[in-house]
Amino acid sequence: MSEKILMKGNEAIGEAAVVAGCRHYFGYPITPQSELIEYMAKRLPQVDGVFLQAESEVAAINMVYGAASAGCRVMTSSSSPGISLKQEGISYIAGSQLPCVIVNVQRGGPGLGSIQPGQADYFQATKGGGHGDYRNIVLAPNSVQEMADITIEAFDLADKWRNAVMILGDGALGQMMEPVEFKESSSKPVEKSWAATGRRGRAKPNIVNSLYLQPDLMEKHNHVLQEKYAKIQAEETRWEALNTEDAEVIVVAYGITSRIAMTAINKARANGVKVGLFRPISLWPFPSQPLAELAKTAKAFVVFEMSAGQMVEDVRLAVNGAKPVSFHGRTGGMLPTPKELYEKIISVANGEGGK
Amino acid sequence: MAERTFGRPEALLDVPTHYCPGCHHGIIHRLVAEVIDELKVIDRTIGVASVGCSALAYDYFNVDMVQAPHGRAPAVATGVKRVHPDGVVFTYQGDGDIAAIGTAEIVHAAARGERITTIFVNNAIYGMTGGQMAPTSLVNQVTTTSPYGRKQDSAGMPIRLSEMLATLDGAKYLARVAVNNPANMAKAKAAIKKAFEIQIAGLGFSMVEVLSTCPTNWGMSAIESGTWMEKNMMPYYPLGTFRSGEEVAK
């Protein structure tokens, strides 16, 4: 495919997974990601893939654990409450260093929450979510095209690092339709000599495991993981900076919120306010360094999220007190309006709001 | 020159196990390994260890192994099997793993007719964590979390998993066996072999429930625990075949 077609974000992720060579998908229905599971149900049999609707999100992530152990490219998707259920398996996937792609089309929470878009799973996605010291690579697209591109990249990153990659979207990105183009992918699954495939002539069995009963060996394993995470931080940080060169106010926003923020930023620019957008694309590893650089030239930061304030903590850590960091958030499935973001920008530009 | 008539199965590694004296896990491991040898599938077998005393089974079998979260072995095995349909995939699970925390996973793997084989070791207690009440603990059985005996009015009756799964058409072979004497061991091995054959033939899900002792947590000698099993477990958990592989799905 090379022409642009109109697709929902959820469907674009599904097609991109197929382009990336994913032939195994395990999921459980939940709003607002159901178009994705439905797309995979329809699409995977056409390419001799395996689609399985599991009995629960817990089972689905464990099927992913099994399939990743067996050496294939595999994906699951869900939305916030379902992602909570997957945390057990995600921790095991981290412990066993298994590559896979997990999509969270976030909705409002906590609890059963709402079915409208949210960004309140940032902590869960970037700070662990399950038990133990581990990190998932977390990528946050802000358009349907980027959902497709990031999905393809996610499979490569997962294989490269033997790590789970979470695509953190939201109900708006999942449901909205935009033109999308699927470029031919050079993405190739890597050789997985560690996988449990059956020995097939191999002298020694392969074991996929996260259990280390001896504490010294457990610590050693943790050191291996931490070294890997440090390399990922060094090599895989992604962000976009728009109009930040001369900006006095830096808006920090990701995902759908960054799109709404751009409308507000453009209006403020038109009215002479020097404001730019810093958009983290990898939420973990978080682009702390480029933000710290911007703190040298900007006068103030303002963070927009659809949460009560989660990513703002990472922004404050990055800015490290050098400049004031303000916050404006909406929760529960409410999208911020360009008007309210514009007003917040103006108030920050006028030196109000401070820390 | 004497002919060698007995030895360690190739599918079992030459390592000491952590199992307690008098525990049946070692025997059951051996029978599974013998079956893998006899079916000549060592090269395409993938085992899934669970959580419980058999968590370390991956250290003992000479086949590729995946260690699964508590109760999730049937889901993990499903993922493995769907990637390697020509693989021979088995789970090895205890009673707490399969009949409490993992009830949903085993029921749905069976319902889907997943082409995997489950070895279910039922010793009526949580062994690894130190002797707590299991879903298969008997009424009045004293455990560390039923110190006054399991009470039917609050804990209910023990779950007979094989009978329960026998209502599912996807479960093609279900048998309950024991390994408390040589005759029963022979029957147990035949059942395990049949279960693997059902999988290899692509017929559907198969499970062998093996009654087992836990002398350490039952607080008995190996010999006493064998007698206790016969007197108490076998009447409630009758040995037999609940789905023979001959039934035709309705």
Interface residues (C-beta under 8 A of the other chain):
Chain A: H24 F26 V50 L52 A54 E55 S56 V58 A59 A60 N62 M63 V64 Y65 G66 A67 A68 S69 A70 G71 C72 V74 E88 G89 Y92 S96 A196 T197 G198 R199 R200 G201 P205 N206 I207 V208 N209 S210 L211 L213
Chain B: I42 D43 R44 T45 I46 V48 A55 L56 Y58 F61 N62 V63 D64 M65 V66 Q67 A68 P69 R72 A75 V76 A77 T78 G79 V80 K81 R82 V83 H84 G87 V88 A104 E105 V107 H108
